[in-house]
Amino acid sequence: MIVYPPPVTMASRRGVHPRFLKKMTNIKTPKRQVVQWKQTNVEHGVVIVDEKQLLKLIKTEPIEKYYELDPEPFATGLFANVRRCRSLETGEVFAAKFSSRARYGEDCTQEIHHEIALLSLCSPSPRIVRLHDVFQTSKEVIIVMEFAPGGDMQTIIDDNLVPFESDVVKFVQHVVEGLAYLHHRKIVHLDIKPQNLVMMGDFPDCDVKVCDFEISRVIVEGLEIREILGTPEYVAPEILHYEPITLAADMWSLGVTTYVLLTGFSPFGGETDQETFLNISQAALDFPDELFEDISDDAKDFIKRLLVRDPKARMTARECLRHRWLASNRKPNGTAKTSSRSETISPPDPARRVGCSSCPPSTNQKNLRK
């Protein structure tokens, strides 16, 4: 089936209120716990969290005991809404995602716990949005996460701007570092796209982090996972053909994302999802002069090595880190070619937008889940 994620809006940026600058001595932030799990705890790519682990991780006290919530959510959807919240102890701002445990008459608590388990494992990475707290009521699970004040990267495209290549290569470097961290732990994200890459400050002088692990899966050796998961323009061809999911699916999505960030256009986008899926299946890639005249050959080679029909032939995250395009960016006096473009682009259809729950993106885009 096709799941339509929540329509969301940009939230205003506000500083820490003076009354939070002095710590409140009668409030203590809950100690952060880490979910411990092994491959034997994984079923069909989903982590089954042990009951004892949950008791240590999840707070049953009201969230209001530790955080002050914004009165209105900055993102809402069928089964979740997201609010800004402030720690009563420090005044630090977070994003609190309120997820309904019941969906279409079924108890989906286990799926939410899976997302929490992955966030918990990956939070130490500087390239992954950090999990801070978890609360649970009889009807909801509340995930308190790091807040991304810069919004998601799709907002740059939606503002009709083409980022400089020198900025894109830096952002892609951050994403690849995040993917290398995930893939080392056999986690495939399955929804890499600009909407799930969030900026931790003002563009372009900011770090980028990966968010939204709702449809991520854990790859266990010897067990195949076949599901239709992802976002139409970014999904890998093998997923559309119901072939086993591998870590290489993320590398395809990274290739599409890099193309989009450099040009503002999708390499396979069609007038309909069916046309888009056909284009993806054929993997017919081109670099129109009007879009790539100022883009370096290294950048195009980077994309070519990712948008390959055969998953085994794609670069891995670690191989990406050694590619000339990213390697030149890391040199102190790197000579990576950069774009000098400042023209605007035709905006994508805003009705196809969706962002993660850590930042305030806007409008709506549909995801695949079958």
C-alpha positions as CSV (number, residue, x, y, z in Angstrom):
1,M,0.0,0.0,0.0
2,I,1.0,3.6,-0.3
3,V,1.4,5.6,2.9
4,Y,0.9,9.3,2.9
5,P,3.2,11.0,5.5
6,P,2.2,14.1,7.4
7,P,1.9,17.6,5.9
8,V,4.2,19.8,7.9
9,T,5.1,23.5,8.1
10,M,8.2,25.6,8.9
11,A,8.5,26.5,12.6
12,S,10.0,29.8,13.7
13,R,13.4,29.8,15.3
14,R,13.6,31.0,18.8
15,G,16.4,31.3,21.3
16,V,16.5,30.0,24.8
17,H,14.2,31.9,27.1
18,P,16.1,33.6,29.9
19,R,14.2,31.8,32.6
20,F,15.7,28.5,31.4
21,L,19.3,29.8,31.6
22,K,19.5,29.0,35.3
23,K,19.1,25.3,36.0
24,M,16.1,24.3,38.1
25,T,17.5,22.3,41.0
26,N,14.3,20.3,41.5
27,I,14.2,18.9,38.0
28,K,16.6,16.2,36.8
29,T,16.7,15.0,33.2
30,P,16.2,11.2,32.9
31,K,19.4,9.3,32.4
32,R,19.9,8.2,28.8
33,Q,19.7,4.5,28.3
34,V,20.9,2.5,25.3
35,V,19.0,-0.4,23.8
36,Q,21.2,-3.5,23.6
37,W,20.2,-6.0,20.9
38,K,21.7,-8.8,18.8
39,Q,20.9,-10.3,15.4
40,T,18.9,-12.9,17.2
41,N,16.5,-10.1,18.2
42,V,15.8,-9.3,14.6
43,E,12.7,-10.6,12.7
44,H,12.3,-9.7,9.0
45,G,14.7,-6.8,9.5
46,V,12.8,-5.4,12.5
47,V,14.4,-5.3,16.0
48,I,12.2,-6.9,18.6
49,V,13.2,-5.0,21.8
50,D,13.3,-7.0,25.0
51,E,10.8,-6.1,27.6
52,K,13.5,-5.5,30.3
53,Q,15.2,-3.1,27.9
54,L,12.0,-1.2,27.4
55,L,11.5,-0.8,31.1
56,K,14.9,0.8,31.4
57,L,14.5,3.0,28.4
58,I,10.9,4.2,28.4
59,K,9.6,6.6,31.0
60,T,5.9,6.3,32.0
61,E,5.8,9.6,33.8
62,P,4.2,12.6,32.0
63,I,6.6,14.2,29.6
64,E,5.5,17.6,31.0
65,K,7.5,16.7,34.1
66,Y,10.7,17.1,32.2
67,Y,9.8,19.3,29.2
68,E,7.7,22.3,28.3
69,L,5.8,21.6,25.1
70,D,4.8,24.1,22.4
71,P,1.0,24.3,22.4
72,E,0.7,23.4,18.7
73,P,2.7,20.8,16.7
74,F,4.9,21.9,13.8
75,A,4.1,18.7,12.0
76,T,1.0,16.6,11.9
77,G,-0.1,13.4,10.2
78,L,-2.3,10.4,10.2
79,F,-0.6,8.7,13.1
80,A,1.9,11.2,14.5
81,N,2.5,14.8,15.4
82,V,5.7,16.6,16.3
83,R,6.2,19.5,18.8
84,R,9.1,21.6,19.8
85,C,9.9,21.1,23.5
86,R,12.3,22.6,26.0
87,S,14.1,20.9,28.8
88,L,13.0,22.2,32.1
89,E,16.5,21.7,33.4
90,T,18.6,23.3,30.6
91,G,16.2,25.1,28.3
92,E,17.6,23.1,25.3
93,V,15.2,22.7,22.5
94,F,14.2,19.2,21.2
95,A,11.7,17.7,18.8
96,A,9.1,15.5,20.5
97,K,7.4,13.0,18.1
98,F,4.0,11.7,19.4
99,S,3.3,8.4,17.6
100,S,0.0,6.6,17.9
101,R,0.4,3.0,18.9
102,A,-2.8,2.0,17.1
103,R,-2.9,2.3,13.3
104,Y,-5.7,1.0,11.1
105,G,-7.0,-1.0,14.1
106,E,-3.6,-2.8,14.6
107,D,-1.1,-2.3,17.5
108,C,2.1,-0.9,15.9
109,T,4.0,-0.4,19.1
110,Q,6.6,-2.9,18.1
111,E,7.4,-0.9,14.9
112,I,7.9,2.2,17.0
113,H,10.1,0.4,19.4
114,H,12.2,-0.8,16.4
115,E,12.7,2.8,15.3
116,I,13.8,3.7,18.9
117,A,16.2,0.8,19.0
118,L,17.9,1.9,15.8
119,L,18.1,5.5,17.0
120,S,19.5,4.4,20.3
121,L,22.3,2.4,18.6
122,C,23.1,5.2,16.1
123,S,22.9,8.2,18.4
124,P,26.7,8.2,19.1
125,S,27.4,9.1,15.5
126,P,27.8,12.8,14.8
127,R,26.0,12.2,11.5
128,I,22.8,10.7,12.9
129,V,20.0,12.7,14.7
130,R,20.4,11.9,18.4
131,L,17.8,10.2,20.5
132,H,17.3,12.0,23.8
133,D,14.3,10.5,25.7
134,V,11.4,8.2,25.3
135,F,8.0,8.3,27.0
136,Q,5.0,6.0,26.6
137,T,1.4,6.2,27.5
138,S,-1.5,3.8,26.9
139,K,-2.1,5.4,23.5
140,E,1.2,7.0,22.4
141,V,5.0,6.6,22.3
142,I,6.8,9.9,22.5
143,I,10.3,10.1,21.0
144,V,12.3,13.1,22.1
145,M,15.1,13.8,19.5
146,E,17.7,16.4,18.6
147,F,16.1,19.4,16.9
148,A,17.5,20.6,13.6
149,P,17.0,24.4,13.4
150,G,18.1,24.7,9.8
151,G,15.3,22.5,8.5
152,D,15.8,19.7,5.9
153,M,17.7,20.0,2.6
154,Q,14.7,19.8,0.5
155,T,13.9,23.4,1.6
156,I,16.9,24.6,-0.4
157,I,15.5,23.0,-3.5
158,D,12.0,24.3,-2.7
159,D,13.4,27.9,-2.5
160,N,14.4,27.5,-6.2
161,L,18.1,27.6,-5.5
162,V,20.9,25.5,-6.8
163,P,23.5,24.9,-4.1
164,F,27.2,25.4,-5.0
165,E,29.0,22.2,-5.7
166,S,31.5,23.1,-3.0
167,D,28.6,23.0,-0.5
168,V,27.0,19.8,-2.0
169,V,30.3,17.8,-1.7
170,K,30.6,18.8,1.9
171,F,27.0,17.7,2.7
172,V,27.3,14.5,0.7
173,Q,30.5,13.7,2.7
174,H,28.5,14.1,6.0
175,V,25.7,11.7,4.6
176,V,28.2,9.1,3.5
177,E,29.9,9.2,6.9
178,G,26.4,8.6,8.4
179,L,25.8,5.7,6.0
180,A,29.1,4.2,6.7
181,Y,28.2,4.1,10.4
182,L,24.8,2.5,9.7
183,H,26.1,0.0,7.2
184,H,28.9,-1.1,9.5
185,R,26.1,-2.1,11.8
186,K,24.2,-3.8,9.0
187,I,21.4,-1.2,9.0
188,V,19.9,-0.1,5.7
189,H,18.1,3.3,6.0
190,L,15.9,2.8,2.9
191,D,14.7,6.4,2.7
192,I,17.8,8.6,1.9
193,K,16.6,11.8,0.3
194,P,17.0,15.5,0.8
195,Q,13.9,15.6,3.1
196,N,15.6,13.2,5.5
197,L,18.9,15.2,5.6
198,V,18.6,17.9,8.2
199,M,20.8,21.0,8.7
200,M,22.0,21.7,12.2
201,G,22.5,25.4,11.6
202,D,22.1,28.0,8.9
203,F,22.8,27.0,5.3
204,P,25.4,26.6,4.0
205,D,27.7,26.8,7.0
206,C,26.2,23.8,8.8
207,D,26.6,20.1,9.4
208,V,24.1,17.7,8.0
209,K,22.6,14.7,9.8
210,V,20.5,11.7,8.7
211,C,17.1,11.3,10.3
212,D,13.9,9.2,10.1
213,F,14.5,5.4,10.7
214,E,10.8,4.4,10.6
215,I,11.2,2.1,7.6
216,S,14.9,1.1,8.1
217,R,15.8,-2.5,8.3
218,V,18.6,-4.7,9.8
219,I,20.2,-7.0,7.4
220,V,20.9,-10.4,8.9
221,E,23.2,-12.8,7.0
222,G,21.4,-15.7,5.5
223,L,17.9,-14.1,5.7
224,E,16.3,-12.2,2.9
225,I,14.1,-9.2,3.2
226,R,11.7,-8.4,0.4
227,E,9.5,-5.4,0.9
228,I,8.5,-2.4,-1.2
229,L,9.8,0.5,0.9
230,G,11.0,4.0,0.1
231,T,10.1,7.1,-1.8
232,P,9.2,6.8,-5.5
233,E,12.0,9.0,-7.1
234,Y,14.7,7.7,-4.7
235,V,13.9,4.0,-4.4
236,A,16.4,1.5,-5.8
237,P,15.4,-0.6,-8.9
238,E,15.9,-3.9,-7.1
239,I,13.3,-2.9,-4.5
240,L,10.7,-2.2,-7.2
241,H,11.4,-5.7,-8.6
242,Y,10.9,-7.2,-5.2
243,E,14.4,-8.5,-5.0
244,P,16.2,-8.9,-1.6
245,I,17.0,-5.7,0.1
246,T,20.7,-5.0,0.7
247,L,22.8,-2.1,2.0
248,A,23.4,-1.1,-1.7
249,A,19.8,0.3,-1.8
250,D,21.0,3.3,0.2
251,M,23.8,3.9,-2.2
252,W,21.4,4.2,-5.1
253,S,19.3,6.7,-3.1
254,L,22.5,8.6,-2.3
255,G,23.3,8.8,-6.0
256,V,19.8,10.2,-6.8
257,T,20.1,12.6,-3.8
258,T,23.5,13.9,-5.0
259,Y,22.1,14.5,-8.5
260,V,19.1,16.4,-7.1
261,L,21.3,18.6,-4.8
262,L,23.6,19.5,-7.6
263,T,20.9,20.3,-10.2
264,G,17.5,20.6,-8.4
265,F,16.1,17.9,-10.7
266,S,15.5,14.2,-10.4
267,P,17.4,11.9,-12.8
268,F,14.4,9.6,-13.2
269,G,11.4,11.6,-12.3
270,G,8.4,11.1,-14.6
271,E,4.9,12.6,-15.0
272,T,3.5,9.7,-12.9
273,D,4.9,7.2,-10.4
274,Q,4.6,4.5,-13.0
275,E,6.7,6.4,-15.5
276,T,9.2,7.2,-12.7
277,F,9.4,3.5,-11.8
278,L,10.0,2.6,-15.4
279,N,12.8,5.1,-15.7
280,I,14.4,3.7,-12.5
281,S,14.1,0.1,-13.7
282,Q,15.9,1.1,-17.0
283,A,18.5,3.0,-15.0
284,A,19.1,5.2,-18.1
285,L,21.2,8.0,-16.7
286,D,22.2,11.2,-18.5
287,F,23.8,14.5,-17.6
288,P,22.2,17.3,-19.7
289,D,24.6,20.1,-20.5
290,E,22.1,22.8,-19.3
291,L,22.2,21.2,-15.8
292,F,25.8,20.0,-15.6
293,E,27.8,22.5,-17.6
294,D,29.5,23.8,-14.3
295,I,29.6,20.5,-12.5
296,S,33.0,18.8,-12.1
297,D,33.8,15.5,-13.9
298,D,34.5,14.0,-10.5
299,A,31.0,14.8,-9.3
300,K,29.5,13.1,-12.3
301,D,31.7,10.1,-11.9
302,F,30.6,9.8,-8.3
303,I,27.0,9.7,-9.4
304,K,27.7,7.2,-12.2
305,R,29.3,4.8,-9.8
306,L,26.2,4.8,-7.6
307,L,23.3,4.8,-10.1
308,V,24.2,1.3,-11.4
309,R,21.4,-1.2,-12.0
310,D,23.4,-4.1,-10.4
311,P,23.5,-3.5,-6.6
312,K,26.8,-5.4,-6.3
313,A,28.5,-3.0,-8.8
314,R,27.7,0.1,-6.8
315,M,30.2,1.8,-4.6
316,T,29.8,1.1,-0.9
317,A,29.8,3.9,1.7
318,R,33.5,3.2,2.5
319,E,34.4,3.3,-1.2
320,C,32.6,6.6,-1.6
321,L,34.8,8.1,1.1
322,R,37.8,7.2,-1.0
323,H,36.4,8.6,-4.2
324,R,38.2,11.5,-5.7
325,W,35.3,13.9,-5.3
326,L,35.0,13.4,-1.6
327,A,38.7,12.9,-1.0
328,S,39.6,16.2,-2.6
329,N,37.1,18.0,-0.4
330,R,38.9,16.7,2.7
331,K,42.3,18.0,1.7
332,P,43.4,21.2,3.6
333,N,43.9,23.0,0.3
334,G,41.5,20.9,-1.7
335,T,41.1,21.8,-5.4
336,A,37.6,20.3,-5.9
337,K,35.9,22.1,-8.8
338,T,32.9,24.1,-7.7
339,S,29.8,25.5,-9.3
340,S,29.4,29.2,-9.8
341,R,25.7,29.0,-10.5
342,S,23.3,31.2,-8.7
343,E,20.3,30.9,-11.0
344,T,17.0,29.7,-9.8
345,I,15.3,26.4,-10.8
346,S,11.8,25.3,-11.5
347,P,10.4,24.1,-8.2
348,P,9.3,20.5,-7.7
349,D,5.7,19.8,-7.0
350,P,5.1,20.9,-3.4
351,A,2.4,18.3,-3.0
352,R,5.1,15.6,-3.1
353,R,7.1,16.8,0.0
354,V,7.7,15.0,3.3
355,G,10.3,15.6,5.9
356,C,11.6,13.8,9.0
357,S,10.3,14.5,12.5
358,S,13.4,16.3,13.8
359,C,12.9,19.5,11.8
360,P,10.1,21.7,10.5
361,P,9.8,20.9,6.7
362,S,6.7,21.6,4.7
363,T,3.8,20.0,2.8
364,N,3.6,16.4,1.6
365,Q,5.1,13.5,-0.4
366,K,4.1,9.9,-0.6
367,N,6.2,7.0,0.5
368,L,6.0,3.4,-0.5
369,R,5.2,0.7,1.9
370,K,3.9,-2.7,1.0
